[in-house]
Amino acid sequence: MLCWPRTGENDPCREVVKVLSERIAAQTGYDSISGYLEFCATDIGMCIEEAVSRGAGRVVVVTTMTTRGGEHSETEIREIVEAAQKRHPGVEILYAWPFDTDRVARFFADEIERFSA
């Protein structure tokens, strides 16, 4: 199941994540590798390994899960990052989490305003 043939038709989530990753790269100027937590390749650990193999001195892992309280964002991703850091002590591997609640609220408030206009 991990490597099933994914397309925009059978997996619209993949397409959204791919576009988001491309836009993050365009806005930051950093390389961006999109990955997934479970059930699909490329998983987060594989993405970290790819970044390291490309020669990254710093890898920043970010999730689309914006709020606290979920096991995926709170625990599972952090454990993947910590394990990767142990394998690559010469590379700074950061998990950009948790997101600032006020900034997340501002994002949602902006979207409410956009849809209310």
Buried (B, 14 or more C-beta within 10 A) or exposed (E): EEEEEBEEEEBEEBEEBBEEBEEBBEEEEEEBBBBBBEEBEBBBBBBBBBBBEEEBEEBBBBBEBBEEEEEEBEEBBBEBBEEBBEEBEEBEBEBEBBBEEEEBEEEEEEEEEEEEE
